[in-house]
Amino acid sequence: AQVVSGQLPPAMTEVQTPAVPGAGVGLGSSGGFGDSIGRTRPAAGSGQARRTYPRVKPQDPSRYDGLGYDEELGHFCHRLVPSEEEKREAVFDKARSDGFGRDAKFEPENYRPMSLEMPEVKLELTVRDTRQRPLPSTVPEVPSHPLRERPLRTTLTARQNFTLKSALPTEAQPPQPVVQVMSTQEIQLIEGMIRAYETGQHQVELWDQYAKRARELLFTMTLERLSAVLKYFVLVNYEPADPHLYLEIANEAAHHVQEASSEDLVSLLHWCARAGLRDQTMLSIVGNELMLRLTSDVSVDMLIDILNSYAKLEARNVRLVNCILRELKPVMQDLSPNQLVDCLPVMVINLMTDTARAQYLARCAEVNLVLPLAHHRPSSVRQFRLLEQCLRFDYHPAQYSATVQEWLRRIAEEGDQLDKVDPAPVAPLASIHRDVGEILADMEIDTVETKTDAIFNIHLVHGRSCVEILSPSDYYITPNLQRAYRADTKVRQRLLRRRGWRLLILDRDDWLQLTDDMYKKDAIARAKEEQGRVGETPRLKQ
């Protein structure tokens, strides 16, 4: 500090440096900090040598004599050592000079070990019965009910069996969980849906209002009413703009499975299969509950309906299916013709084992089912012709008896003759088919509007190629809203390919989003490239 301020100590004044014009004391740009203190820089071009300070030994303390420091180092360090009172365990602790906490009881010599007396081993219980306390005269007495005096475990079953038709007086009935106003609104909604279906009012705008109202009342409906709402949406072929409506019905139905009857559970599965509602969680809950009731109150018709539902939904519940097939095995030879007709082809092909399928076909051949074809309903005729097509074109290693083979042969022959004598009426083309036909004509592709191949009606035929336009009813409704073909759609496409047809698959909703003919031609070109890919729907993008 003395050097920088210009005051040199006595030891440094002995070495004098002649002043050089233009030179001063300061920090140089070329040297370090030690090279620029106490020295002058000679002028450029002068022959004067650079002067240095005299060397001093490091142990020699004489170099500090002129600095004015009289205190020795040891005394200086001793003065800086903190005293005992100033020592702290942490920097935020208070100093010992603070009077807080210096009470005598906190001194180390006054510390005593803490001890607690052993508590007395004694347990005292006091029971107070407040139910028999006298009530004020202004409070009316609540009528007693025999269920209230029973333990809780015995009242659970009694409350489940309790209905509004009980002979008990009205004032003795327990409080209802649903407000009567909500129940009245639910009944009015279902009656309105039934009236609209029976009178043919299938307008989309009307059923959109029913769907909006149903979503507001779903959380208070019973399982029977939930099935009724789903039933009439399916019967009018309602395609909701928001598929979450059906998923909410499944979520609410899962909460009422244990308290519902077996008939209501089977009805729920039936209409879920018709709607394509595949909620695996709900199906597992219903399947596990039905498996516990198979030997108690489930009839043969109900067992067949359960198998049909799981086959149409392609839901996996191996234990339930095996239990039902085991229950049907001893009664398979006694099934009536109506029960045989109730078995859908998709269930016979995909769900039955080879042994169960052979027993079923043997029973059909034994009663000569749907023969002759001209004397039976067209729906039953088409069902068993489809079953014969599946057995003929699909690979099934089981060998059937001669009676079964003869029965299948007669169905095929009479079906071919029936197509020639009385062909099925052909429905007119929809607007979307005509739109696709116009685009194909612009692409110089000649097509036949409609053609019948056995039991299948195919549209826009060009050689051995045809156009398949899929609607939302061809896909399952799943919680993740992923597109997946229904079982019936898969069977139709598989049989058409086995019969030698090449399918050009388009999606209706994707096609309607295309606004220009150029985009539509590109979509058809991409679909033709993907004709060989089985099980996928080409996505139409602009």
Salt bridges, closest charged atoms under 4 A:
ASP35 OD1 - ARG39 NH2 3.09
GLU71 OE2 - HIS75 NE2 3.58
GLU71 OE2 - ARG79 NE 3.26
GLU84 OE2 - LYS87 NZ 3.27
ASP98 OD2 - LYS94 NZ 3.93
ASP129 OD1 - ARG131 NE 3.30
GLU186 OE1 - ARG225 NH1 2.54
GLU216 OE1 - ARG213 NH1 2.73
GLU239 OE1 - ARG508 NH2 2.82
ASP242 OD2 - ARG215 NH1 3.15
ASP242 OD1 - HIS244 ND1 2.64
GLU248 OE2 - ARG215 NH2 2.55
GLU259 OE2 - HIS256 ND1 2.90
GLU289 OE2 - ARG293 NH2 2.89
ASP305 OD1 - HIS270 ND1 3.37
GLU314 OE1 - ARG278 NH1 3.87
GLU314 OE1 - LYS490 NZ 3.17
ASP354 OD1 - ARG357 NH1 2.85
GLU366 OE1 - ARG363 NH1 3.47
GLU388 OE2 - ARG392 NH2 2.81
ASP394 OD1 - ARG494 NE 3.34
ASP394 OD1 - ARG498 NH1 2.98
GLU406 OE2 - ARG409 NH2 2.30
GLU413 OE2 - ARG409 NH1 2.56
GLU414 OE2 - ARG410 NH2 3.62
ASP419 OD2 - ARG385 NH2 2.88
ASP435 OD2 - LYS520 NZ 2.91
ASP453 OD1 - ARG499 NH2 2.84
GLU468 OE2 - ARG492 NH2 2.89
ASP488 OD2 - LYS312 NZ 2.95
ASP507 OD2 - ARG483 NH2 3.12
ASP509 OD1 - ARG508 NE 3.53
ASP510 OD2 - ARG483 NH1 3.32
ASP510 OD2 - ARG539 NH1 3.47
GLU536 OE1 - ARG533 NH2 2.48
